[in-house]
Amino acid sequence: MQAVFITGASSGIGAELARHYARQGATLGLVARRAEVLDELRNSLPDAEKHQVYALDVTDHAALTRAAQDFISRTGGVQIVIANAGISRGTLTEHSEDLAVFEQVIATNLTATAVTFAPFIASMRASGQPCRLVGIGSVAGIRGLPGAEAYSASKAAVISYCESLRLELRASCIRVVTICPGYIDTPMTRVNTYAMPFLMPVEKFAVRAIGAIRNGDSYRIIPWQMGWVAKLLRLLPNWAFDLAFSRAPRKQRE
Ligand SMILES: NC(=O)c1ccc[n+]([C@@H]2O[C@H](COP(=O)([O-])OP(=O)(O)OC[C@H]3O[C@@H](n4cnc5c(N)ncnc54)[C@H](OP(=O)(O)O)[C@@H]3O)[C@@H](O)[C@H]2O)c1
């Protein structure tokens, strides 16, 4: 039976992936800061007692590594790790007070992705069984979006980081899967006051993401319509991109 470790499991995409994997009979390691929300989620899942809750901050590297090691020893081997914990905050470089937020976004979205994966690689390699490390990028990482200087940078870095890791692990039994959500209906996007093209219900997103993880897809944008938008964005010369996006709606600063 599969063991799946998910960060950012208390809400949105992480919680929905947890529900889907639990229905498939997987044993889950659930990570987020809000213990009571994680407990509530675990108690709502089939075979609640077999799932582990780790209430911690993913920027606490020692705590995250201890949780990963505990989950490996309890399950005897983990097949899927999803580094999904993330925050989205508006940041502007000209405001020096945004620097702390900038660092927090990078620590949570990028550095914690590597810290999440690291403890699993040796035992996954040793198992020789098909395993997956899943990074959550974003369409916001394809090109820099105005007002999202930290968020766009963090997600562009997640995409490149996962690509490097994929090449590094290519000869092993571990596939690195990068998933870039477009707009998915979760608490993260519910605060947005602007129009969100191709907004997708989280249940639908989870089904597609689980399919991509099962197939071991190297890179997948969900929904597919956003995949075409992303392809177009990559092709746009800077002058056209600047013209189209300089007035794009901004994420609120804190
Ligand atoms: N929704 C979208 O449209 C969209 C689009 C592109 C990319 N994404 C990415 O998808 C991922 C999930 O987003 P979502 O939409 O599901 O957002 P969400 O509903 O806000 O969930 C974010 C999750 O991350 C956890 N988290 C945040 N900071 C953490 C920290 N320091 N330590 C531990 N856990 C932390 C939160 O739990 P606690 O608060 O309990 O810690 C929560 O479970 C993120 O990486 C996001 O950037 C989402």
Ligand as a Chemical Component Dictionary entry (heavy atoms), coordinates in Angstrom:
data_LIG
# 
_chem_comp.id                   LIG 
_chem_comp.type                 NON-POLYMER 
_chem_comp.pdbx_formal_charge   0 
_chem_comp.three_letter_code    LIG 
# 
loop_
_chem_comp_atom.comp_id 
_chem_comp_atom.atom_id 
_chem_comp_atom.alt_atom_id 
_chem_comp_atom.type_symbol 
_chem_comp_atom.charge 
_chem_comp_atom.model_Cartn_x 
_chem_comp_atom.model_Cartn_y 
_chem_comp_atom.model_Cartn_z 
_chem_comp_atom.pdbx_ordinal 
LIG N1  N1  N 0  -4.577 27.995 -5.746 1  
LIG C1  C1  C 0  -3.939 28.349 -6.858 2  
LIG O1  O1  O 0  -4.545 28.888 -7.796 3  
LIG C2  C2  C 0  -2.469 28.089 -7.022 4  
LIG C3  C3  C 0  -1.873 28.473 -8.232 5  
LIG C4  C4  C 0  -0.527 28.225 -8.421 6  
LIG C5  C5  C 0  0.208  27.590 -7.429 7  
LIG N2  N2  N 1  -0.391 27.238 -6.258 8  
LIG C6  C6  C 0  0.449  26.596 -5.238 9  
LIG O2  O2  O 0  -0.199 25.452 -4.722 10 
LIG C7  C7  C 0  0.196  25.244 -3.371 11 
LIG C8  C8  C 0  -1.023 25.084 -2.491 12 
LIG O3  O3  O 0  -1.766 26.280 -2.553 13 
LIG P1  P1  P 0  -3.314 26.374 -2.161 14 
LIG O4  O4  O 0  -3.969 27.122 -3.257 15 
LIG O5  O5  O -1 -3.837 25.068 -1.740 16 
LIG O6  O6  O 0  -3.188 27.389 -0.931 17 
LIG P2  P2  P 0  -3.792 27.364 0.554  18 
LIG O7  O7  O 0  -5.178 26.872 0.549  19 
LIG O8  O8  O 0  -3.492 28.705 1.103  20 
LIG O9  O9  O 0  -2.883 26.265 1.277  21 
LIG C9  C9  C 0  -1.536 26.499 1.569  22 
LIG C10 C10 C 0  -1.062 25.398 2.493  23 
LIG O10 O10 O 0  0.321  25.618 2.800  24 
LIG C11 C11 C 0  0.500  25.537 4.207  25 
LIG N3  N3  N 0  1.607  26.368 4.616  26 
LIG C12 C12 C 0  1.860  27.663 4.285  27 
LIG N4  N4  N 0  2.972  28.098 4.883  28 
LIG C13 C13 C 0  3.443  27.051 5.611  29 
LIG C14 C14 C 0  4.555  26.884 6.473  30 
LIG N5  N5  N 0  5.434  27.875 6.687  31 
LIG N6  N6  N 0  4.734  25.679 7.063  32 
LIG C15 C15 C 0  3.862  24.669 6.864  33 
LIG N7  N7  N 0  2.789  24.775 6.053  34 
LIG C16 C16 C 0  2.577  25.958 5.450  35 
LIG C17 C17 C 0  -0.846 26.003 4.794  36 
LIG O11 O11 O 0  -1.059 25.444 6.071  37 
LIG P3  P3  P 0  -0.962 26.211 7.484  38 
LIG O12 O12 O 0  -1.460 27.610 7.282  39 
LIG O13 O13 O 0  -1.822 25.379 8.381  40 
LIG O14 O14 O 0  0.470  26.139 7.841  41 
LIG C18 C18 C 0  -1.821 25.366 3.801  42 
LIG O15 O15 O 0  -2.055 24.025 4.170  43 
LIG C19 C19 C 0  1.095  26.437 -3.013 44 
LIG O16 O16 O 0  2.441  26.088 -3.171 45 
LIG C20 C20 C 0  0.694  27.476 -4.039 46 
LIG O17 O17 O 0  1.721  28.427 -4.270 47 
LIG C21 C21 C 0  -1.708 27.469 -6.029 48 
# 
loop_
_chem_comp_bond.comp_id 
_chem_comp_bond.atom_id_1 
_chem_comp_bond.atom_id_2 
_chem_comp_bond.value_order 
_chem_comp_bond.pdbx_ordinal 
LIG N1  C1  SING 1  
LIG C1  O1  DOUB 2  
LIG C1  C2  SING 3  
LIG C2  C3  SING 4  
LIG C2  C21 DOUB 5  
LIG C3  C4  DOUB 6  
LIG C4  C5  SING 7  
LIG C5  N2  DOUB 8  
LIG N2  C6  SING 9  
LIG N2  C21 SING 10 
LIG C6  O2  SING 11 
LIG C6  C20 SING 12 
LIG O2  C7  SING 13 
LIG C7  C8  SING 14 
LIG C7  C19 SING 15 
LIG C8  O3  SING 16 
LIG O3  P1  SING 17 
LIG P1  O4  DOUB 18 
LIG P1  O5  SING 19 
LIG P1  O6  SING 20 
LIG O6  P2  SING 21 
LIG P2  O7  DOUB 22 
LIG P2  O8  SING 23 
LIG P2  O9  SING 24 
LIG O9  C9  SING 25 
LIG C9  C10 SING 26 
LIG C10 O10 SING 27 
LIG C10 C18 SING 28 
LIG O10 C11 SING 29 
LIG C11 N3  SING 30 
LIG C11 C17 SING 31 
LIG N3  C12 SING 32 
LIG N3  C16 SING 33 
LIG C12 N4  DOUB 34 
LIG N4  C13 SING 35 
LIG C13 C14 SING 36 
LIG C13 C16 DOUB 37 
LIG C14 N5  SING 38 
LIG C14 N6  DOUB 39 
LIG N6  C15 SING 40 
LIG C15 N7  DOUB 41 
LIG N7  C16 SING 42 
LIG C17 O11 SING 43 
LIG C17 C18 SING 44 
LIG O11 P3  SING 45 
LIG P3  O12 DOUB 46 
LIG P3  O13 SING 47 
LIG P3  O14 SING 48 
LIG C18 O15 SING 49 
LIG C19 O16 SING 50 
LIG C19 C20 SING 51 
LIG C20 O17 SING 52 
# 
